[in-house]
């Protein structure tokens, strides 16, 4: 592979699917100049007109769904039976458009002063760079693309090499929606080029979704440039099944939360703590449900579990599972039941581990794959301690019939979002954020508009 090319290798068969040349430095300079010029006019376009264009982009994306679903399967392995991402894309984009006027309106001061007009307006930051991941290439990108455009910014999208076609689909949608030339641009960039853009202060804000190592690289690249950053990084999201939980509902939802998309979900469940009263039943039910999965070619409608996006990701999970078993964990799933897992490809059998503890990497380090560890706990105090024993903090889920207890436990959890009786979901009306090594900043909700704008105060005295 030439170092001037971006290449996507399909996890289905290990063959090259897409190859694109990276942009020249001249082309990058021209793209940034075009974006800056387009944004000068876009920021003054009435909000209703901006909304029409953003919703036009959304409609154009949704119209591509029949083509996008098999493309996603080919690029990153998600089974076609699940129908793509556009239901969530629509929910998020439409919500951010709907709340834009209220979120962007001028804020009056708390007190009035006769003879003065005072307010704080929200102005667009200018040029926003979105560095998007492969696991949910449309959902993660729309989180920033839609509100950034609504706030009056220009947007540059740099997509992961594994889902290079998703970035091109965004560009097609923007063009079909009639967005002003240069306002939205999908760029084929190398990591070094992205770093140079950030280090040179050529953009005003960057939103990055990816690994902790990637987030650190983004921070290093932007150091001293005064570019603001939004970072959603790794996770090791826990779930707690309390004594008063609906155990059947917990089994069904938590298994799906752990194994959907082959476990390649930012807020997927990676570790489960179950009250001792329900532990045996929960493990039995989870194992039975996992054994019904069908691992295979994601283009086959019968497949419920596709390959991981790359063999190296599957190998990491294999290593974690092996280490856990070597330290005394019990693996409940016989990989021989999943013939597609031959041990040497991106196809990986799901796994449920018990007799685990926090000395094992599978319980503390991100797996991002189809494996989950289950531990028995005596009650809330032990569960809270274990849930917080992690360098990450994106979301945590509590299964209980007690709303007050869920909120009280949630107050003590070191996490960005607390769920009760559900998991693995983003509510666009709430801030999507994390703590510790999971990152900084917030997307979605009205708070997203705060990171995509800057305050400008007006203190006007009448004589």
N, C-alpha and C positions, 0 to 999 in steps of 0.2 A: 504494500500500500504506500503510495506516495504521501509525503508529509504535507502536500498541498491539497489533499483531498479529505472530504468528510465521507465516511463509509458506514453504512448500516448493514450488518450481517444478521440475517433472519435467524431467530432461535428455533424456528421450525425445522430447518435442515442444515444450518450452518453455512448457507450460501450467501454471497453478496447480493443484497436486494437493491440498494441505492448507493450511488456514488455522486458526490457533488464537489466541484472545486471550491476551495475557500476564496474569499474575495481578495482582490488586490488592495493595497493600501490606498491607491488612488480612488478606487470604488468606495471604500469605507469613508474617506474624507468627503466624497460627493454625497453619500447617503446622509451623513450627519449634517452637511450644509443644507441639503434639501429638507431635512426634518426641521431644522431650525427655522428655515424660511416659511415652511408650511404652518408651523406652530404660531408664528407671529400673527397670522390671520385667523387661525382656528380659535385662539383664545378669546376672540371678540365675536365669534359666531354665537347667536342666541342659544341658550341651553336646549330649547325644544328642537332646534335644528340639529344640534349635536346628538340628541337622543335619537332622532330619526335615522341618522347615519349609523350610530352604534347598533341600533336594533336591526338596521338593514344588514350590517355585517353578521349579526347573529342569525338572521333568517337565511342568509347565504350559506353559512356554515351548516345549519340544520338541514338544508336542502341537499347537502353532500353526504348525508349519513349512510346511505346505501353503499357508497364507495368507501367511506371512511372505515366502517366496521371491519371489512376484511383487510384493509391496509394496516389497521392497528394489530390485528392478529399476526400479520406477516412481520411487522416491525418489532413488536414487543411481547407477543404471545397470548394476549387475552382472547379467550374463546368468543367466537362470533355469536353464540347463543345469548350473550348478555347485551348485545345491541349497542355498544358504544357508550359515549359519555354525554350526549347532548341534552338529555333530560336535566342533568345537573348544571350543564353549561347555561341552559335557558334560565333555570331558576336563579342562578347567581347573577347573570347579566341583567335580567329584567329587574331584579331587586335593586341592583346598584344604579340602574337608570332611574327607577322609581323614586329612590331616596336622594337623588343628586341635588334637586332644588333645595330641599330642606337642609342637606348636609353642607351645601356650599354658600348658603345665604350669609349676609353680613351679620356679625354678632354685635349687639348694642352693649355698652357698658352697664354695670349693675346700677349705677346712679346717674341721674340727669343733672346737667349743668346748664342753666339758662344762658343763651347766647352762644352755645357751642353745638356743633354737630360732630359726634364722636362715634366711631365704629371700628370693628376689625373685619376686614375683608379677607377672603381666601383667594389667593392667586395661584395659578398653576406653577409647578416648579420649573417646567420647561420641557426637557427631553428625558424620557424615562426608558431605561433599558430593562427588558424582561428576559432573564435567563431561565428557561423552563426545562423541567425534567421529562424523562421518558415514561414514567409509570402511569401518569394521567395527563397526557400531553395537552389536551384541550381544557380540562377542568382547571389545572394549575395555572395555565396561561391566562385564561379569561378572568381570573381573580384580580389581576392587575390591569390587563388590557382594557377592559370595559370601564372601570372607574378612572383610569388615567386619561382616556380619551374624553370622558364626560367632564373631567375637571379642566379640560383645555390644554392638555399636554400632547406632544408628539410621542410616538412609541416606536422603539426598535426592539424586535423580537429575535433572540438568539436561542434556537431550540437545540435539544440534545441530539447528538448524531444518531442515536438509536431511533429517534422519531423525527427525522429530518422532513418527512413528508407532511407532518402536522404543521410545521412552520409554513410550508408552502401552501397548505390549505387555508391558513389564516390570511396569507397574502391574497389568494384568489378571492376570498370572501370580502376582504377590504376593497379590492378593486371592483368587484361586482356591486358593492354597496355604494360606490361612487365617493369614497373618502378622498379628500384633496390629495393630489400627487405629493408623495414624500412624507405625508403625515404618519402613515403606518408603513413600516418596512421590515420584512423578514430578511435577516442577514445570515449568510453562511460564514461563520467565524471560527477560527481556531481558539484554543484556550489562551494562547499568547496574545492574539489580537484583542480578545476580550479584556485581558489584563491591561493592555496598552490603552485601550479606550478609557478604562476606569482610572488608571494612573495619570492619564493626561487631562483628567477633569472634563472630558468631552461630553459627558452626560450629567444630568443633575440628580437623578435618583436611579438606583438599581434594585430590582427585586429578584432575588435568587432563591430557587427551591432546589435542594439537593443534599448532598452529604455534608457532614461536619467539616471534613477536610476541604471540600469545595467552598464552604462558607468562609473558612479561614483564609483560603486563597483569594476570595473576593475581597475580604477585609484588608489583606496585605496589599492587594493591587490598588485599592482605593485610598490607602493611607495618605494623608496630607492633601488630598484633592478636594476635601469638603463635600464629596458626593455622599448624599444620604443613602442608607441601605435598609432594605427589608430582607431578612434572612429566615427561611423556614428550612431547618436542617433535619438531623436524625431524630429518631424516636424509638422508644421501647415501651409502648403504651400498655398499661396494666388494666385488668378488670378484677373486680371483687364481687363475689357472689355471697351475699349475706344470708344469715339464718332464715330471714323472712322472705327470701326471693321466690319468684315463680320459677321453679327449676327447669321445667320444660321449655319455657320461653328463653331462659338464660342459655341453655344448651344450644338451641337452634340459632339464636342470634350471635352468640360468641363464636361458634364454629364458623359461621359465615364471616364474622368480623376478623377472624384469624386467617382464613384460607382464601377468601375472595381475591381474585387477581393474582393467584399464587402467592398470597401474603405480601405482595408488592404495593402496599398502601401506606401513605404517610402516617395515617392514624389507625392502621390495622392493629388488632390485638396481638401482642407478642408474649404476654405472660398472664396467667389467670390464678387468682387466689380464691379458694373455695372454702366456705365454712365447713368444719368437720362433719356437721350434720348431713350435708348434701354431697360430700366429697366423692364417695364411692359411686353414687348414682350419677353424678355429673360426669365423672371419668368414663363410666360405662356408656352413657348416652353420647358423649363426644366421640369416643372411639367408633361406636357403631355408625354415627353420621359421617365421619371422615372416611370410613371404609366404603361408603356409597359413591365417593367421587370417581370420576372417569378421567384419568390422565391420558392426554393424547394431543393429536394435531388440532390446534385451535380453530382451524377452518371447518372442522367436522362439528355439526350441530349437536352430536351426542357428547362431545367433550365438555366437562365441567371444570377441569383444571388443566390449563395449558402449560407450556414450558416457561421457565423464568426467562427474563429478557436476554440473558447471556450465560454461557457456561460458567464463567468465573463467579457469578452470583450464586449459582447452584452449588458450586464447589465450596463456597464459604459456609453455606448452611450445612452441607455434608460434614464439614470439619467441626462445626458447633455440635451437631448431633453426636458425632463420634466421641468428641471430648466429654460430653455429658454422660454418655453410656460408660465410658472408661472410668468416670468418677462415681459411678453407682446409679445413674438414672436408668429408668426402665422405658424402653421404646415399645409402644403398644401397636404400631402399625407395621405389618410385614411388607416390606418394599416389593416382595415378589408378587404381591397382588396387583402391582402397577407395572405392567410389562414394559411400558415406554421408558421407565427409569432403568437404564443399563449402567448407571454409575459414571458415564463418561460424556454427558451432554447436558443441555439446559433443562432437560426433562427430569423432574425431581419428585419422588413420591412424597405425599404429605406425611407429617409425623406428629404424634402426640407423646409427650414425655412426662413421666411422673417420677417421684423420688428425686426431684431436682432441688437445688439450693442455689444461693447467690454466689457460690464459688465458681459456678459454671457460667461460661460466656453466654450461653443461650438464654440466661435469665438476666443478664445485665448489659450485654452489647447488642447493638442492632442486628437483627437477622434479615429482615426484609424478604422473607421467604416463607414457604408453607410448613412452618414448624411452630409448635407452641408448648411451653412448659406449664404444668399445673401443680400448684402447691396447696396443701391443706393448712388452714389457719383456724385458730380458736375463736377469733372475734375481731372487732373493729381495730383495736389497738395494734395487734400484730399485722393486720392487713395494711393499715396506714403506714406503718414502719417499712414494710417490704415494698409497697407501691412507691414510696419516696426514695428507696435505695436504688437510685439510678442517676446517671449523669444527664438524662434527658427529661423533658417535660412538655409534651405536646397535648395529649388528652389522656383521660382516665375515665373508666366506666364502672358504675356501681349498680348492681342488681339488687333491688330491695322493693318492698311495698311501702316504705316509710319515707315520704318526701322530705320531712324535716331532717331525718337522719342522713339522707343523701346530701343535703345541703351542708349539714354540719361536718360530715366527713370531707366533702369537697373543699370546705374552707381550710382544711388542714393538708390538702394534697398540693404538691409542688408541680403544677401543671397549668397549661394554658386554657384548657376546656375540661369541664366536668360533665359527663353524661350520666343519666339514670335510665336504666332499662333499654338502652340502645348504645350503639358504638359506630365508629367508622362512618361519620357523616359530618358535613359542614353545613351549618345553618347560616345563610348569607346575611341574616339580620344580626348575627353575633360576630364579635371580633375573632379572627383566626390567628392565634398567636401561640408562642411557646416560651418556656423559661429554661434556664441552664444552657446546656449545649444544643438545645433545639433551636435557638436563634434569638432574633430580636425583631421588634416592629410588629405590625398587625395588618392583615388584609381583610377584605370584606367588612360589612357593617359601615356605619358612618365614620368610624375611626380610620378606615382605609383612606378616606378623603383627606385626612389630616396629614398623612405621610406623602400624599401626591400633590399637596398644595403648600404654600407658605403663608403665614399671616402677614397682613399689611395693615397697619393702624392709620386711621384718619383722625386728626385732631383739628377741627376747622372752627375758627373763631370769627364770629360776626361782629362787625364794628357798627 
